[in-house]
Each structure stands twice: as C-alpha cells, then as structure tokens.
C-alpha cells in the first residue's frame, strides 16, 4: 500500500491565495540603475614590490620559530655527543 493511498491530502484552500505582488517604486526616484557594489567602490590595494611584501607577520614568526628550534636541536645534539 502506498502512503498516498493511506493518507489523504486535502485540496489547497482558495482563501489563502493572494494576488500578484506589487513592488514599491524606488525611494530615491532615480530611474537608471544606481547600485554600487562595495568591490567597485573600495578596490583591494595592490601589494608593493618590496622584499618581503606579501609575507605576513605570522609567516615570519613561524620561520623565526623554526630557525630557533633547529638551532636548539643542533645545540642539544652537540652537547649530547660531547658527553658520550
């Protein structure tokens, strides 16, 4: 047995229907298109062509941390080898 046979679906109520939607006029009164996208109004600044331009502080900090970790590892290996 199908669910459509077991449960009857009522017909739509004609009183719940509404007429066509009428949109209001433009409040500015300008007939031609006048919307401005934020991307057109405020363009992205271009990167300056300098050494290190485009690198964020986070990537510099990560590189500095990696160098310090490598130096620390080398120092630890040197001390360990000298003791043996």
C-alpha positions in Angstrom: 0.0 0.0 0.0 1.3 3.4 -0.9 1.4 6.3 1.6 -0.6 8.4 -0.8 -3.4 5.8 -0.6 -3.3 5.6 3.2 -3.2 9.4 4.0 -5.4 11.7 2.1 -4.0 15.1 1.2 -6.6 17.9 1.2 -7.0 20.4 -1.7 -5.5 23.8 -1.3 -7.7 26.5 0.4 -8.6 29.1 -2.2 -9.0 31.8 0.5 -5.3 31.5 1.4 -4.2 32.6 -2.1 -3.1 36.2 -2.7 -3.0 38.4 -5.8 0.1 39.5 -7.7 2.9 41.1 -5.7 3.3 44.8 -6.4 6.7 46.2 -5.5 7.1 49.8 -4.4 8.8 52.4 -6.5 12.5 53.2 -5.9 12.7 55.5 -2.9 15.5 57.6 -4.4 13.4 58.4 -7.5 16.4 57.7 -9.9 15.1 55.8 -12.9 18.5 54.4 -14.1 20.5 51.7 -12.3 22.4 53.2 -9.4 23.5 50.4 -7.1 27.3 50.3 -6.4 29.0 47.2 -5.2 31.5 47.6 -2.4 34.1 45.8 -4.6 33.7 48.6 -7.2 33.7 51.4 -4.6 36.6 50.1 -2.5 39.1 48.2 -4.6 41.7 45.9 -3.0 45.1 47.6 -2.6 47.9 46.2 -4.6 51.0 44.7 -3.0 54.1 46.9 -3.0 57.0 45.3 -4.8 59.4 45.2 -1.9 61.4 42.3 -0.5 59.2 40.5 2.0 56.0 42.1 0.6 53.1 39.7 0.9 54.6 37.9 3.9 52.5 38.2 6.9 53.9 38.6 10.4 52.7 35.1 11.1 54.8 33.5 8.4 57.9 35.5 9.6 57.2 34.4 13.2 56.9 30.8 12.1 60.1 31.0 10.1 61.9 32.5 13.2 60.5 29.8 15.4 61.6 27.1 13.0 65.2 28.5 12.9 65.3 28.7 16.7 64.1 25.2 17.0 66.7 24.0 14.6 69.5 25.8 16.4 68.3 24.4 19.7 68.2 20.9 18.3 71.7 21.2 16.9 73.0 22.6 20.3 71.3 19.7 22.1 72.9 17.1 19.7 76.3 18.8 20.1 76.1 18.7 23.9 74.9 15.0 23.9 77.7 14.0 21.5 80.4 15.7 23.6 79.2 13.8 26.7 79.4 10.4 25.0 
